[in-house]
Amino acid sequence: MKKLIILFFAILLIAGTQTAIAQGNSQKEKSKKELKEKGKDLKEKGEKKVREVKEKHEKGKEKEHKDKDKEREHDEDDDSRDNGKIKDKDNKKEKKEKKEKVEKENNGKGNAYGKNKGDLTGREFGQARANEAKNKIEEREVRIKRSEDTVEKGRRKVKETRERVKKQHENKEINDKELEEKEVKIKSVEEDLNDLEEKIKKGKEKALQKKKEIETIYE
Amino acid sequence: MTFAFFVSIITISCTDKKKEEEKTKAAVEKIEAAEKEMETISNEIEEKTNTIEKEINELDNL
């Protein structure tokens, strides 16, 4: 669509210039002479004006210098008294102006997506954001993998505890009821471990999926 | 004529910029949603891991 519009306007432009050229060819030669003459006159007039302006400028400068010298002499006496107060006021004003400028600049770089973020264009900003998100997801993956270690450790511990409790029962250190209670506790830990394992599995799959999703956004 | 051409070019470039902005906005929203989803999943897993670690330590007392 965009290309069509551009093409349309380009054709219109070419057509327009061609008709203008055709009409203008006959009058060109006449107008060339007139233009040359006019050009010469304008040049002369321009040069004169430039000279005048330069002269005025130089005169103005001389006047300014003289005035400034006079003012300085006059102010030096007054400044010795009021200098502190005036300087403070000026400094405060300057600081305020600087702060406002900085705030304005920062506001310009706010949250508008796609607008220039520093030197980044919208696409570059998006790509940078995508990379950042990918890194964050990878960090999360590492943390999820740490939980896998806990699962492994838990499984080992459950096995050891079960064997120990069995031995306790065999040695009649605990009765049947106590054995049952301990078994229930071990089973609940086992179920939680299964639950965590399932969650880790899903989390890993999700991490892969999200990473792929992010990669496809800017492919 | 040329004025119209330039005006049209400017409007086209403006609409292009706006479109790019919208595209980027949508992309960033998608990225942020993915990031957030992963964050909640990972936090859930970590929470569960912490409770399980406590349970594992309690097994020593059995």
Interface residues (C-beta under 8 A of the other chain):
Chain A: K2 I5 I6 F9 A10 L12 L13 G16 T17 A112 Y113 G114 K115 T121 G122 R123 F125 G126 R129 A130 A133 K136 I137 R140 R143 I144 R146 S147 T150 V151 K153 G154 K157 V158 T161 R164 V165 K182 K185 I186 S188 V189 D192 L193 D195 L196 K199 I200 K202 G203 K206 A207 K210 E213 I214 I217 Y218
Chain B: M1 T2 A4 F5 S8 I9 I12 D16 K17 E20 E21 E22 K23 T24 K25 A27 V28 K30 I31 E32 A34 E35 E37 M38 E39 I41 S42 E44 I45 E46 K48 T49 T51 I52 E53 E55 I56 E58 L59 D60 L62
